[in-house]
Amino acid sequence: GEFFTDSAGRRLIRRIRNQRPDWNTSFVFQEKQPVAGNYYPIVNRIMLKGSPPGGRTGDYLDSRPAMGFAVYTDRAQGGSSLRDAQVELMIHRRLVRDDGYGVGEALAEQGADRRGLIVRGRHILRLDELSVIEREDPVYARLVTKEPVLVFAQAVKQPQFSSPLSWGALNIELPAQIHLLSLIAWPLLKSTALPQTSDQILLRLEHLDVNSTGYENRDPYQLDVTFMFRGIRITQAREVTLTADQERTVAQTERLRWPTECPNTSVWSHGHHVIRLTQQIILFIQPGTIASFILNYEPLN
């Protein structure tokens, strides 16, 4: 009865049919809706993890590895594993009768032509050794659901052989586990910026290196961004919140306190940080997290 679904398209969460193992309570849960109660939102993937066969086949020890099976979706859907070794995804829901849950009518959209709605999409299935599936899953999930967007424009003139036909903003290749989420000129509105504000960049990075055992004890990745971008040198970096409206240290100390919280409630944090070594600017990115930084830079001659 075990299967795994993504959480907001990022890490995987273990699910057990008809159970709630992640509930931190002594309440004994009993599922009364065996279908609806076992459905979960699938943003980009659902996965089954097998166990090694073990035992013997004749005179030989069965050393075959555990297998894994994953289905990657191109959009959010509902999904479950209502039977062992099976997964199902709901790409479209239509009812011929009112289910009595408050809408007052059957959920049966007819569409413009009164012939029902047409749903088009794709599912990508992967069946491989479990170690391979788990190792490649974070990167593969994003490649499937966030494909590069190809943009073309009409040529102004006939290109010359001496003309550059390609250009890249990065001087270095990022490792597979580091995902560049945002690269934005900052601030967004130059008219509202202070006159003394230097040229800045908003940089968001995601560390995809997560596993089922957690990531709190794993070492952060160190990324030297001093000469990471072509034509500029990073001179200063400071970590900000995900929305980039305040520094992260300020947000932690001035966070909203709820009346029901104890006065000594501690705030758990991954603790990204920035280190400057002489002329180097090094960012530390914790596994399984998204970090936002505002970088000051100067152009190179």
Summary of the structure (lengths in Angstrom):
residues: 301
radius of gyration: 25.0
end to end distance: 61.8
largest distance: 80.1
contacts: 647
relative contact order: 0.12
helix: 9%
strand: 32%
